[in-house]
Amino acid sequence: MRRARWLVFGGALALAAGPAGAQDARLARLDPVTGQVVARLVDSALAAGLPAEPLVDKALEGASKHAPGPRIADAVRTLLADLERTRDGLGGGSEAELVAGAAALRAGLPDDALGALRRARSGGSLTVPLATLADLVARGVPVETAEAVILSLAARGETDAGYVELRRVVEADIGAGVPPAAAASVRAQGGRPPDKVVPPGQTRGKKRGQLQGVPGT
């Protein structure tokens, strides 16, 4: 009788602590084998003090795209490793910081740059700077250039709004034909790159942004 009471009590504690990966009903969208693998990875994240929701989201994203089960499992496993690397590199952090850091690592940011950014922006959230770095790399800015830009902005105390504005103007510059590295570097220094890059052998016309010898420009 006492054993039965302890089993009931232990079950209640488990429920109170929150659902484990194997109990997340959303994973039923996956095939049984993949669902079990993802559930174990979710449980590993929880045991390590890492956020589990991004792992579930990654798995469901794969399911919505009809990705094969092994590919979904590999993507979740990689994300878990990146979250752990980010946590170690930053010395902890919020869920948003860890997710943004994992994206920055996938973009090619070296692990030691995470600690450098934490020191440069001591006391401030790193979510927006890290997301900005990943966005710059995705737009073609070399990772070394993006890292230098983000660290320099952090060192001078740039606000989150400043990072958001940087992303906006760099995107516009790249769309106008400015090389990504030049756009990021010049904008980070407060400068303004040329509106368009003139191909070799061509010159600008009198009209702003018009290239001679190219119909329709």
Secondary structure in CASP SS format (residue, H / E / C, confidence):
PFRMAT SS
TARGET T0000
AUTHOR 0000-0000-0000
METHOD secondary structure of the structure
MODEL  1
M C 1.00
R H 1.00
R H 1.00
A H 1.00
R H 1.00
W H 1.00
L H 1.00
V H 1.00
F H 1.00
G H 1.00
G H 1.00
A H 1.00
L H 1.00
A H 1.00
L H 1.00
A H 1.00
A C 1.00
G C 1.00
P C 1.00
A C 1.00
G H 1.00
A H 1.00
Q H 1.00
D C 1.00
A H 1.00
R H 1.00
L H 1.00
A H 1.00
R H 1.00
L C 1.00
D C 1.00
P H 1.00
V H 1.00
T H 1.00
G H 1.00
Q H 1.00
V H 1.00
V H 1.00
A H 1.00
R H 1.00
L H 1.00
V H 1.00
D H 1.00
S H 1.00
A H 1.00
L H 1.00
A H 1.00
A C 1.00
G C 1.00
L C 1.00
P C 1.00
A C 1.00
E H 1.00
P H 1.00
L H 1.00
V H 1.00
D H 1.00
K H 1.00
A H 1.00
L H 1.00
E H 1.00
G H 1.00
A H 1.00
S H 1.00
K C 1.00
H C 1.00
A C 1.00
P C 1.00
G H 1.00
P H 1.00
R H 1.00
I H 1.00
A H 1.00
D H 1.00
A H 1.00
V H 1.00
R H 1.00
T H 1.00
L H 1.00
L H 1.00
A H 1.00
D H 1.00
L H 1.00
E H 1.00
R H 1.00
T H 1.00
R H 1.00
D H 1.00
G H 1.00
L H 1.00
G C 1.00
G C 1.00
G C 1.00
S C 1.00
E H 1.00
A H 1.00
E H 1.00
L H 1.00
V H 1.00
A H 1.00
G H 1.00
A H 1.00
A H 1.00
A H 1.00
L H 1.00
R H 1.00
A C 1.00
G C 1.00
L C 1.00
P C 1.00
D H 1.00
D H 1.00
A H 1.00
L H 1.00
G H 1.00
A H 1.00
L H 1.00
R H 1.00
R H 1.00
A H 1.00
R C 1.00
S C 1.00
G C 1.00
G C 1.00
S C 1.00
L C 1.00
T H 1.00
V H 1.00
P H 1.00
L H 1.00
A H 1.00
T H 1.00
L H 1.00
A H 1.00
D H 1.00
L H 1.00
V H 1.00
A H 1.00
R C 1.00
G C 1.00
V C 1.00
P C 1.00
V H 1.00
E H 1.00
T H 1.00
A H 1.00
E H 1.00
A H 1.00
V H 1.00
I H 1.00
L H 1.00
S H 1.00
L H 1.00
A H 1.00
A H 1.00
R C 1.00
G C 1.00
E C 1.00
T C 1.00
D H 1.00
A H 1.00
G H 1.00
Y H 1.00
V H 1.00
E H 1.00
L H 1.00
R H 1.00
R H 1.00
V H 1.00
V H 1.00
E H 1.00
A H 1.00
D H 1.00
I H 1.00
G H 1.00
A C 1.00
G C 1.00
V C 1.00
P C 1.00
P H 1.00
A H 1.00
A H 1.00
A H 1.00
A H 1.00
S H 1.00
V H 1.00
R H 1.00
A H 1.00
Q C 1.00
G C 1.00
G C 1.00
R C 1.00
P C 1.00
P C 1.00
D C 1.00
K C 1.00
V C 1.00
V C 1.00
P C 1.00
P C 1.00
G C 1.00
Q C 1.00
T C 1.00
R E 1.00
G C 1.00
K C 1.00
K C 1.00
R C 1.00
G C 1.00
Q C 1.00
L E 1.00
Q C 1.00
G C 1.00
V C 1.00
P C 1.00
G C 1.00
T C 1.00
END
